[in-house]
Amino acid sequence: MTRDTVAERRNRVRASVYSVRLSDDEIAAIQRLADAAGVPSSTLVRSWIVEQITHMSPGRARVDPAVREAIHSEVRAAVREALQDAA
């Protein structure tokens, strides 16, 4: 690419930035979880938000409640552990 070339992502909807306030401990916990997952922290947080939007949307695909609870329990435990490590 030359200096005058602009990179373009085809078939992508233009995204907006949404800011939230988090404590230093919360940010550190998110960063540790993202590092463990091998993804950027913003990608991890975005995936959580999209998951909740999907989960709370009418007509969403049904997931076995036991499976959903197992996943949520794992995530809650990981966040608690990361917050304790930060303390």
N, C-alpha and C positions, 0 to 999 in steps of 0.2 A: 504494500500500500504506500502510495506517495503521501507527502504531507498534506495535499489538498483532497485526498480521498476521505470520504466519510463512510464509516462502517454502518451497515444497515442490517437489521434483523427482520427477515421476511416473515409474514404471517404471525406477527406478535402484536398483541393489543398494547397500546401505550399504557404504561402503568403509572400510578401516582404514589408518592411517598406519604406515609402516615406515621406521625411521630407519637410515641408514648413515653411516659416518665417511668423509669425503673431505678431502683436503688443500685448502688455499686455492687452489693452482694447478689442481687438478682442478675445483673449483667454478667458478673463473674460466673455465676452458676450456669447461665445460658451458654457462655463461651466454653466452659468445660464440657457441657453436654454436646455442643456442636463439634468440638475437637474430637470427642470420643466417637461421634457419628461420622467424622470425616467430611463435614459440610460446613460452609460458612454460617456464622450465627444468624445472619439475616434470613438465610434459606431455611434454617430450622424453625425460627419464629414464624416465618411466612407459612410454612407447612402446617404448623399448629393452628394458625388462624384459619387457613383454608379448610382444614379438617373440621373445625368447629362450625364454620359456615355451612359446610356440607351436612354435618351432623344435625344442625338445627333447621335446615331447610325443609319445607313441606315436600312430600313425595320422594324423599331420599331413599336410596337403596337400604334395605334392612340388613343389619349385621347381627349375628347371634349375640344376645345381651351378655352371655358369659364370656365370649371372645372380646367384646368391647370392654367389659369390666377388667379383664385380665390385662389388656393393653393399657388402659388408664391407670391401673394399679402400678404397673411397671414404670410408667412415666412419672406418676406422683412420687414413687419411691426414689427414682433417679434424681428428681428435682430436690426432694428433701435431703438426700445424701449430698448433693452438690452444695446446697445451702449450708449444711452442717460443716462441710469441708472448708467453706469460705469463712466461717465464724472463728 
